[in-house]
Amino acid sequence: MFRQLVGVFPDAERFVLWKDHDSDEQGLRESWLSRTPMRHNKAAALPLMPLVWRTLSSARFDVVLSSSHAFAHTVRMGPPEETRYLSYIHSPARYIWSPAFDGRGSNPLLTLPRRALQVADVRLSRHVHSYAANSREVQARIRHYWRRDAVVINPPVDVSYFASAPAADQAQSREYLLGFGRWIPYKRFDLIIEIAEAAGLPLVIAGSGPEEANLRRIASRMNVPVSFEIRPSKERLRQLYWGAKALLFPVHEDFGIIPVEAQACGTPVLGLSRGGLLETVVDGETGLLIDSNDARSYAALIPRLGELSTDRIRANASNFSQEAFAARISSWVADDAA
């Protein structure tokens, strides 16, 4: 996302807490935190982040645009009477505000620190003039937790790449179900395997994560073929999307880029009718949504996938393209900074 914003505003100064250890990107100005032992340790650095963003630079700007999933929206580079502050929010930090979604903040010993960080999060961001949220789900959280309004600007997806697969990829017969993402508990790959079993269809699971051994154990007990694709390249992922009968996505996400990528390949989404899928999937047209954690309920919908139009599915994905994002973010910044 940060790179996408830089692409829209190429002449802007760029500030980060620190660069990734393998990054050779030029022109990034790192915070003083990057020169401490806490570099690359987000958990240890979290309590310091509000202070770091407040002391990031003595430079002053007319407009400051932050991309925030933790405390970046608290940044100040001039008094709010002279500097216009805009912040694009991926989500109010889940481990602070929504520990039920993120186990990193669910430890009872963290209750008091979480409350202190919540107070700081609200108090230190009062100077922000305008918020944009990456989804209606996040917009609702901003309103609930921060008591602030936000416009919705969905994040960019590389729709053109996934839509423009070679002819051989597009000609695949779509005989298997696909699950893709980080193999962690809340992504519900265990349920994905159960859905494939209930449907009697082969399954491909792509991605990586700490749940791999557990998922392989579950898969070994199934009566359908389950294959694992470890960290597929972008090209290989595109092939997998184009060859799938459906993407299985029974998970509550804030937005969810993966379902949009799948739709760009004409692949329908079979998923949970909560969160971001309510924005990215048109139920009954580009996928089928159900509010259930029962594998058989999902499997019962699979015969209906043949009723969906591939052209309609791909057309829906274009609403979330990089070009659409650039136009919307440019308009928001221009209108609010005027």
N, C-alpha and C positions, 0 to 999 in steps of 0.2 A: 504493500500500500504506500509506504513512504516513497518508493521509487516511482510509483504512478503519479503521486503528487508532484514530485520533482519534474516529471515529464510534462505536466501541465503548466508548471511554473519554473521553467529551467533557469531563470536568472535569480531566483531566490537564494538567500543564504541558507545553509543547511546545518542544523545542530542535532546531535544525538548524544545519548548518555555515553555510549562507547560503540565502536565498530566490532562486528563479529571477528573472531580470531583469524578467519580465512579471507576477510574482505580486503580487496585492494582498491576499493572505490575511492576516488579522489574528491576533494572539495568538502569532505565532512568535517565539521568542527566538533570535537569530542569534549565532554564535560570533564571537570577535575576528578570526577569519580573514576574515570578511565585510568588514572595514574595511581590508584590505590589497590590494595590486595582484593577488594571486593569486585574488581572488574570481572565481568562474566558470571557473577553470582547474584542473580536477581533476587533470590529469597533474602540473602543477607543485606542487599542494598535497599530493599523495599522501604524500611523505615526512614531512610535518608533521602528518598527520591523527591519528596516535596521541597526539601532544602536545596537539593541539587538543581532542580528546575528553576527555583527562585534565584539561584546564584550562578546561572549558566553563563551569562555574559553581561558585560556592562554596556554593550552596544544597544542602540535604540532604533526602533523601526516604526514605520507608519502602520503596517499590518503584520500581525503574527498569526500564522496558521499552524496549529499543532495536530498531530495524528496520535491519538491517545487510547491506550487500553489499560493504563494505570494512572499515573499522575502527570503526564505530559501537559494536560490542559491547565495545570496550575502555573505554567511558565509565565514569567513577567519580564518584559524588556522595554520598560517605559511605563509611565502612569497611564491608566485607562482613559484619562481625559485626552491624551495625545496619541495613544496607540490603540488600534482596533484589534481585538482578540477574537479569533475564530477557532473553533476546535471540532475536528472530525472524530467522533467517538465510536470505537469498535465495540465497547461495552464498559460501563462502570465496572471496575476491577471485580471479577467474580469472586476471588478469594477474600475480598473485603466485604462486598455487599451481598453476594449470593453463594455462600459456602456450600449450599446443597448441590449447586452445579459444579463446584470446584473443591475437591477434597483438601486442597492446600490450606484452606482457611477454616476447616470444620473441627479442628482439634479444640476441645473445651478450654484448654490452656491459652488459646489465642483469642478468647472472647473479648477480654479487656483491650488487648492491643488492636483488635479489629475495630472496636468502637472508637478508640482514639484516632485511628486512621480514617474512619468514616467522618469524624468531626473535622479533621484536617482537610480531607478531600473536598468537603462542602465549603468550608471557610476560605480556603486558599484559592478557590476558583470563582469567587463572586465577581471578579473583574471580567470574566468571559462575556463578550457581547452576544455571540451567536453560536449555537451548537448545530452540527449535522450528525445524524445517527445513521449507521450502516443498514438499519432495518427498522421496521415498525416495532419489533420486539425490543430492540435497544432504545428506541424512542420512548417506549412505555417505561422502561427502567429509569431513564434519565428523568422523566416526569415524576416517577414514584420516589426515587432515592434523592434526587437533587432539587426537585420542585422547579424544574426548568423545562422550557419547550425546546424542541429541536425539529429541524426539517429532516426528511429521510432522503438520503442519497446512497443507493446501493453500491457496494464495492465493485471494482472492475473485474471482469472475467475475460480471459483470452479466447473469446468466442470464435474469432476468425481462424485461429490455429486449429482448434478441435473440429470446426466445421469443414475445413479444407483438407480432409484426409485423402490419401491416394485412392484411386479407383478400386484397387484390390482390397483395401480395408473396408471401403463402403459396401463392397459386394458380399461381405460375410453373411452367414446364414442365421446369426443371432439365436444360438441354441442354449446359451447358459445364462445364469444370473450372475450379477457382479456386485461385490462389496468393496469399497475403497476408502482408505483413511488411516488414521493413526490407531493402532491396535491397543486401545486402553478400555477399561470397563464401561465407561458411560457411552461409548460409541456403539455398543450392543452388537458386536460381531458374533457373539454366542447366539443371539436371536436370529441374525442373518443366516447362520448355518441351519438353525431349526426351520426357518422358512423354506430354504431350499429342500430340506428333507421332506417337509410337509407337501411341497409342490412336486416332488419327484424329479427335480431338474438339477443338472450339474451346476456347480458354483465355483466362481473364481474369486478369491480374496486377495486384494492387492494392497500394499502398504508395508508397514512395519510397526513394531512396538513391543512393550514388555509383556503383552498377553499372548505372544506367539505360541509358546509351549502349551498353554492352556487351550488355545483355539485348535491346535493340532490334535490334542487329546480328544476334544469334542468331535472334531471332524472324523477321527479314526473310527468312531462308533456309528457313523452315519451310513445309510444305504445308498447314498448318491455320491458321485465323484466330487471331491473338494480339492482344488489345487490352490497353491499359494504363490503369489508373485511378489517377491521381496524388492521393495524400492524400485518399482518400474520407472524407466525413463519417461520423459514427457511423450516421446514418440510411441513407446510401447503402451502407455496409458491410453493414448488416443485409439490405438488398435483395439484395446480391451473394451473401451466404450462402444466402438462401432460394432463389435461382435456380440454385444450383450443383448439379451431379450429385455432386460430391465436392470436399472440400478436399484439395489435394495438400500433404503436409508431410513431405518426405523428409530431415528434419534432426534432429540430436541436440540436444534442449533440456533444460534442468534441469526445467522443468515444462511451460510452453506454454499460455498463456491462449487463443490463437487457436483451437486445436482444440476447446476447450470452447465458445467462442462459436459455432463452426460447428455443433456437436452440439445446442446449444440451439435452433437453427433446423431441426433434423431432418436436417442434412447430414452424411453419413458422412465419415470421415477415412481417407485412403489415405496411410500414412506409414511411417517407419522404426521398426522394433521395438527402440528403444533409448530410454533416458532417460525424460522425463516422459510420453511417449505410452503407456508401459507402465502408467501410472496413470490416465490420462485417457480412454483408448480401450479398450473391451472387444473384443479381437480376434475377428472373426467375428460380432459382435453390433452394435457401434456404429461399426465401421470395419474396415479390413483392414491389418495390419501385416506388414512384410517386412524382413529384414535384408539389404538390397541397395542398391547404387548403380547398378543397371542399369535403364535406362528401360523396356526391354521387359518386365522382370519385374513392374514396377508396372502397366504397361498390361495385362498378362495377367490381372490381378485385377479390372479394372474391370467385366467382365460379372457378377461376383458381387455387386456393390453392390446390385443389384435384389433380392437375397435378404434384405436387412437391413430391420428394422422402424423406420419413422420414429418411432413412439411410444417404442420402446425407446431409440433414440438420444437423443431429447429428455429422457427420464427420467434417463438417465445424467448429463446435464449438470447436473441439479438437485443432484447431490451436491457441486458446486463453487460453489454460489450464495453470494452475500454473506451471506445469513442463516445458512447452514451454517458459514461462516468465523467469523462473530460468535459463534456458540454455542461453537465449538471453542476459539477464542482466549480467550473469557471463562472457560471451564472450566479451561483450562491455567493462566491467571494466578491464578484463585481458588484452585485446588488447590495451586499451588506457592508462592504468597505467604502461604498460611494459616499 
